[in-house]
């Protein structure tokens, strides 16, 4: 296509949004990779089961990228809360982040979720989105990691 030929672009709503993620992500990943390199990210996950069933009851999912460790999901089964399971998962995630050479961990949480829990584990708020209660505010939290 020459510079003086204009593309005709359409915007359509995807019929199956879950199937659209990877095709949309692919050109951005390619750009990121070409621009700064190592853009794939490395996932990390811990699964919580009861030992008698393959059913997943909770866990932690994270992704390390460019020296940062993003925790996307932390789920502790409701009847197991307050027993140290969440703290154990965070400690394991932090150990993995350090092993990967990450300089910080970060996550987000809503008002009805677990801000105080994350603060007890050394996270502090660096950003906030306000909105209607009881969902908001939504806090973005980080914890600096020393690699020594």
C-alpha positions as CSV (number, residue, x, y, z in Angstrom):
1,X,0.0,0.0,0.0
2,X,1.4,3.4,-0.9
3,X,1.4,6.5,1.2
4,X,-1.3,8.1,-0.9
5,X,-3.7,5.1,-0.6
6,X,-6.1,5.4,2.4
7,X,-7.1,2.2,4.2
8,X,-10.8,1.8,4.9
9,X,-11.1,0.7,8.5
10,X,-14.2,-0.5,10.3
11,X,-14.9,-0.8,14.0
12,X,-17.2,-3.7,15.0
13,X,-18.3,-5.1,18.3
14,X,-16.9,-8.6,18.7
15,X,-19.5,-11.3,19.0
16,X,-17.2,-13.3,21.3
17,X,-15.1,-10.8,23.2
18,X,-13.1,-13.5,25.0
19,X,-11.9,-14.8,21.6
20,X,-11.0,-11.3,20.5
21,X,-8.4,-10.6,23.2
22,X,-5.4,-12.4,21.6
23,X,-5.8,-11.1,18.1
24,X,-6.0,-7.5,19.5
25,X,-3.1,-8.1,21.9
26,X,-0.8,-9.6,19.2
27,X,0.0,-6.3,17.4
28,X,0.6,-4.5,20.7
29,X,2.9,-7.3,21.9
30,X,4.8,-7.2,18.6
31,X,5.2,-3.4,18.9
32,X,6.4,-3.7,22.5
33,X,8.8,-6.4,21.7
34,X,10.3,-4.4,18.8
35,X,10.5,-1.3,20.9
36,X,11.8,-2.4,24.2
37,X,12.2,-6.2,24.0
38,X,11.3,-9.0,26.4
39,X,7.6,-8.0,26.3
40,X,6.1,-11.4,26.8
41,X,6.0,-11.5,30.6
42,X,6.3,-14.6,32.7
43,X,3.3,-15.8,34.5
44,X,3.3,-17.3,38.0
45,X,0.4,-19.1,39.7
46,X,-0.4,-20.8,43.0
47,X,-3.5,-23.0,43.2
48,X,-5.5,-23.8,46.3
49,X,-7.3,-27.1,46.5
50,X,-8.6,-29.2,49.4
51,X,-6.5,-32.2,48.6
52,X,-9.3,-34.6,47.9
53,X,-10.6,-33.0,44.7
54,X,-9.1,-31.3,41.6
55,X,-11.5,-28.4,42.0
56,X,-9.7,-25.1,42.3
57,X,-10.9,-23.2,45.4
58,X,-8.6,-20.2,45.1
59,X,-5.1,-19.1,44.5
60,X,-2.8,-16.4,43.3
61,X,-2.0,-15.4,39.7
62,X,0.8,-12.9,38.8
63,X,2.9,-11.8,35.9
64,X,6.5,-10.5,35.9
65,X,7.4,-8.0,33.2
66,X,10.2,-5.5,32.9
67,X,11.3,-5.8,36.6
68,X,7.8,-5.5,38.0
69,X,5.6,-8.3,39.5
70,X,1.9,-7.7,38.9
71,X,-0.5,-9.7,41.1
72,X,-3.7,-10.0,39.2
73,X,-5.7,-12.4,41.4
74,X,-5.6,-13.4,45.0
75,X,-8.5,-15.6,46.1
76,X,-8.7,-17.3,49.5
77,X,-11.7,-19.6,50.1
78,X,-14.1,-17.8,52.4
79,X,-14.1,-20.6,55.0
80,X,-10.3,-20.5,55.1
81,X,-9.8,-16.8,55.7
82,X,-7.9,-15.7,58.7
83,X,-5.8,-18.9,58.8
84,X,-2.7,-17.5,57.1
85,X,-3.4,-18.9,53.6
86,X,-3.4,-15.5,51.9
87,X,-0.3,-14.4,53.8
88,X,1.5,-17.6,52.7
89,X,0.5,-17.0,49.0
90,X,1.8,-13.4,49.2
91,X,5.0,-14.6,50.8
92,X,5.6,-17.2,48.1
93,X,4.8,-14.6,45.4
94,X,7.2,-12.1,46.9
95,X,9.9,-14.8,47.0
96,X,9.3,-15.6,43.3
97,X,9.3,-11.9,42.4
98,X,12.7,-11.5,44.2
99,X,14.1,-14.6,42.4
100,X,13.0,-13.0,39.1
101,X,14.9,-9.8,39.9
102,X,11.7,-7.7,40.2
103,X,12.1,-4.3,41.9
104,X,8.4,-4.0,43.0
105,X,5.2,-5.9,43.3
106,X,1.9,-4.2,42.5
107,X,-1.9,-5.0,42.5
108,X,-5.3,-3.4,42.7
109,X,-8.1,-3.9,45.1
110,X,-11.6,-2.5,45.5
111,X,-13.2,-1.0,48.7
112,X,-15.1,-4.2,49.4
113,X,-12.0,-6.4,49.0
114,X,-8.7,-6.5,50.9
115,X,-6.8,-3.1,51.2
116,X,-6.0,-3.6,54.9
117,X,-4.7,-7.1,54.3
118,X,-2.3,-5.8,51.6
119,X,-1.2,-2.9,53.8
120,X,-0.3,-5.4,56.6
121,X,2.0,-7.1,54.1
122,X,3.8,-3.9,53.2
123,X,1.8,-2.6,50.2
124,X,0.9,1.1,50.0
125,X,-1.5,3.0,47.8
126,X,0.0,4.8,44.8
127,X,-3.2,5.6,42.9
128,X,-7.0,5.7,43.4
129,X,-10.1,5.7,41.2
130,X,-13.3,7.0,42.8
131,X,-16.8,5.9,42.0
132,X,-20.0,4.7,43.6
133,X,-19.9,2.7,46.9
134,X,-19.6,-0.1,47.8
135,X,-17.3,-1.0,44.9
136,X,-15.2,2.1,44.9
137,X,-12.7,3.5,45.6
138,X,-10.4,1.2,43.7
139,X,-6.8,1.4,45.0
140,X,-3.6,0.6,43.1
141,X,-1.0,-0.6,45.6
142,X,2.7,-1.4,45.4
143,X,5.5,-2.8,47.5
144,X,9.1,-2.0,46.8
145,X,11.5,-5.0,46.8
146,X,15.2,-4.8,47.7
147,X,17.2,-7.4,45.9
148,X,19.8,-7.9,48.6
